[in-house]
Amino acid sequence: MVGWGILMIIGAIVARHFRQWDPVWFYVHICIQSLGFLLGIAGVICGIILENRLGADVSTHKGLGVFLLVLGCLQVSLSPPLSLSLPPSLSLWDCGLYFCTQVMAFLARPDKSSKVRKYWNWYHYSVGRILIIFAVANVFYGIHLGKEGREWKGGYGGVLAILFVIALILEVRMWMKKWVSYTYLLHFQGFHYYL
C-alpha cells in the first residue's frame, strides 16, 4: 500500500512541481520512486507467500500486482544511469548485470537536447500515470479482499485526498505563475510596442 499506492504518487508530485530545484528534484524523485518500487516488490513477494500459505484465491489482485511490478520495472530499467563508474564491491555476475542495466538505461533515455526526448517523456509520464491509477485501484481491491472494512478504505482514501489537495494546490500555483508571467510579457511587449 505504501510503496505503490502512496510513495509513487509523492514521487510524481515531486517530479511535476519541484523542477525549479534542479538537479535536487530529480534525485529526490528517484529516491522516493525507488523506495516505492522496493516496497512494491516486497508487497508482491509477501502476497505470493501469503497466497500459498493461506490457499486464498486472489488471482485478480495478484495479476494487478504483477502488472504494477512490470510497469515499475519498465520505469526503473529505462531510467538514466546515476553513474557510469563501476562500484568496486560487485562480483563478476553482478558486474555484468550492472553493466547491462547501465547500457540499457543509457541507450533508452535520450539526452535533453535530443529530438526524440519528448517521446521518451510522454512514455515515462504515461507509464507512470497508468501505474499510479492501477496501484490505487489494487490497494482498494486488496483492502476489500482482506475484509478490512471502512476504516482502512477511509484511511487510504483520506491519504489520497490529502495528496490530491496538495497536487491541486501546486498545480494551481504553477498555472498562476505561468499566467502571471504570460500577462506580464504581453503587457511589457504591448507597452514597448507603443513607445
Sequence and secondary structure as in RCSB ss.txt:
>XXXX:A:sequence
MVGWGILMIIGAIVARHFRQWDPVWFYVHICIQSLGFLLGIAGVICGIILENRLGADVSTHKGLGVFLLVLGCLQ
VSLSPPLSLSLPPSLSLWDCGLYFCTQVMAFLARPDKSSKVRKYWNWYHYSVGRILIIFAVANVFYGIHLGKEGR
EWKGGYGGVLAILFVIALILEVRMWMKKWVSYTYLLHFQGFHYYL
>XXXX:A:secstr
 HIIIIIHHHHHHHHHH TTSTTHHHHHHHHHHHHHHHHHHHHHHHHHHHHHHHT   HHHHHHHHHHHHHHHHH
HHTS  S SS  TT  HHHHHHHHHHHHHHHHHS  TT TTHHHHHHHHHHHHHHHHHHHHHHHHHHHHHTT HH
HHHHHHHHHHHHHHHHHHHHHHHHHHHHHHHHHHHHHHHHHHHH 
